[in-house]
Amino acid sequence: MPQGSILVADDDAAIRTVLNQALSRAGYEVRSTGNAATLWRWVSQGDGDLVITDVVMPDENAFDMLPRIKKARPELPVVVMSAQNTFMTAIRASEKGAYEYLPKPFDLKELIAIVGRALTEPKGKARRNDEVETDEIPLVGRSPAMQDIYRVLARLMQTDLTVMISGESGTGKELVARALHDYGKRRSGPFVAINMAAIPRDLIEAELFGHEKGAFTGAQARSSGRFEQAEGGTLFLDEIGDMPMEAQTRLLRVLQQGEYTTVGGRTAIKTDVRIVAATNKDLRLAIQQGLFREDLFFRLNVVPIRLPPLRERSEDVPDLVRHFFTLAEREGLPPKQIDVAALDRLKRYRWPGNIRELENLIRRLAALYPQEMIGASIIDAELSQPETTSLGEDAAVSETLGGSMERHLTAYFSEFGDGLPPPGLYHRILREVEYPLISAALAATRGNQIKAAELLGVNRNTLRKKIRDLDVQVLRLTR
């Protein structure tokens, strides 16, 4: 006996054939068409238990037809397919009431699983159709990794679930947090961001929760905190791994009880804020080291999203390059194009600074080079390495550092004879490596911390924190 009736609409006959065969083998009754008019006739007649449709049809766009389908048959699940695999496609599919969005090419096993879920889940859970009137694309990329992220974000838009975004510096964590806010149900409220690494540890609680007059030296008047400023909206806690333990305890109470007190205050204040946190650290390791509360981690990690480094999604580089050239042109810079060989160089580069490094490079190319077509020689000069760093070069650097470290450790251990040195060896060695590296970067950029951060491939706030913690002397030039 058939498990259900599926209506398939796609103007590509090959796709209709593949879907017809796969769904029939899975036990479903299938009817297929190459146009939207026939699909709408079937739906309006009450045919079918589920619809699978391409977005772009010869006679009508599926996004224009979806509201009519949802109005006529609100419980009919609709799976949308599209070769236009962008973030906005996933968002529009969710806004229009689609049950699921699948990028082309799709995996047949995944499609069969989605059909099975759609036909067995309880009916009547209508999705909100709050449209976002914008053509801007906040996230760029068509790689499988990015498609997974788009679908997760689309499901989260109309929820208040707490989200933890992890990823290396420069992968776009704040961009994802802003997308969650700007395309979610709290978009009419404020989006407030705070970077834990950029604020002195003894001031973080006051920054988060506000303070009363006289709460501490210098508190001459009451001041609102980021929670109060973000009321009704979204609070983005960047670099959450740098939050001191005392502030972690207070944040945990907010997440558990939905209220907080200002520093120096006694009255509990109710709060209505969505929390999105981000980190480039391994918080599970920090928990083992006693630097992060496990209970807070589980409160924040309700929905984890990992942003892949750019080297893991090199197929997205061409789209990102075109996107950043377009942005540069909108800002008044001359239009540019890039040839195939240059794109190949960019795709093979390791991108230690991730998307931020690529964006800075594209802006530099648009501003400094008169050529309209950017060739491989320009990319080679900018990246200072004609080819991707080879294993031999990496090994040479590792061998040099390893030999120096071995000599250093031998001398260090010899100071203590048969006994062991005091604890803290890892941080001592790390300091001795980081100090000259950061000093050299600052010297090479003549004290420009923005350029030094770009050179090192780290966040500017991270660099500032390192400079402060390591007491690195910054050269300050005068004209």
C-alpha positions, 0 to 999 in steps of 0.5 A: 500500500502506498505510504502517501501521495507526492506531487512533484513540480520541476521543469527539468525532466531528468530531475522529475524522473529521478524523483519519481523513481526514488519516491516510488521505490520508497513506497509513495504514489508520485505525480509530476509536472513541469509547470506551476499551473498544473501543480496548483490545479492538483493542490486546489483539487485536494490532491497529494499529501506532500509537495516537492517543488523547484523555486524557479518554474517557467510560469510562476515562482514557487515563492509566489505560489506558496502563500496560496498553497498555505492559505488553501491547505495550511497543513499540506507540507511543501518541500522547496528545492533550488539551485540558487543556494543562498542564505536568502533562499533558505530564509525566504523558504522559511518565511513563506511557510515551506516545510523544508528547503533543499539546495540542488544538487540534493541527496536522495536519502536526505530527501526521502528522510525529509518526506518521511518526517513531513508525513508522520509529524503532527499536523497544524504547526503553522509557520509564521510568514513574517517577510523581511523586505531586503535584497541584501545577502548577509552570508555568502557561499554555496558549499555544503557546509554553508548550506547546512548553516543556512538551513539551521539558521532558517529554522531558528529565526522564529525562535528565542533559543540560545545559540552558541557560535564557534569558529576561528577568528574571522569566520563571521561569527558576529555576521551570523549573530546579526543574521539571527537577529535581523531576520528573526522575530526580534528584528524590531528590537535592538542588537547589542554586542559586547566583546569580552576580550576587549573589556577589563575583567573587573568592569565586565559585570558593570558593562553587562548589568549596569551599575548604581551611583557609588557602586565603585570608585568612579561610578558617579551616576547610574549607568545602564548595562548591555542587558538593559540596552538589549531589552526586547532584542538580542544580546551578542556575547562575543569571545564568551570564553574570556568572561571571568568566573564571577561574571559567569555566575551572574550570567548563569542566574540570568539564564536560569531566572530571567532576571539580574541586579545591577552592580551595587543594586538590590532590586531584581530586574526582569529581562527579555533578551535573546542570548547569542554567544560566540567563541574561538576557544575550546570551551570543553577544554576550558571547563576541564581547566576550571576556567569556564562553568560547565552549567553555564556552557550547557545553558549557552550551548542549546543550539551549537553552530560551528562556522568552518574556516575558509580553508574548509570551504575554498569553493566559496572563495569565488562567490566571496570575491565577487561579493566583496568587489561589489561592496567595494564598488558601492563604496565608490571604489573602481569596479574590478574583475579577477581572472581564473588563474588568480582565483585558483591562487586564492582558492589554494591559499590557507587563509589564516585570517579567514573571511576577514583576511579575504575581505581586506585583500579585496578592498586593497586590490580595489583601492590600490591597483589601476588594472580592471582585471586582477591577475595571478601575479598581483595575487602572488605579490599580495600573498607573498607566496606564489603557491600555497605553503608547502609541507616542506616549508611548514616542516622547516618552520616547525623544525626551526621552532622545535630545535630552538624550543628543545634547547630552551627547555633543556636549559630550563630544566637543568636549573632544577637538577633532578626536581621538576620546575614549578607549574605553568610551563605551558603559559611561560613558553607560550608567552615567550613565543607570543611576545617576539611574534607580536613585537615583530608584527607591530614593528613590521606595521610601524605600530599599526595595530589594525594592520598587525592584527591582519598580518597575524590573522587574529581579531583586533580585540584579541591583539589588543588583549595580548598586547596588554597581557604581555606588556608589549611595547607599541611603537607610536610614530609622530609626524 
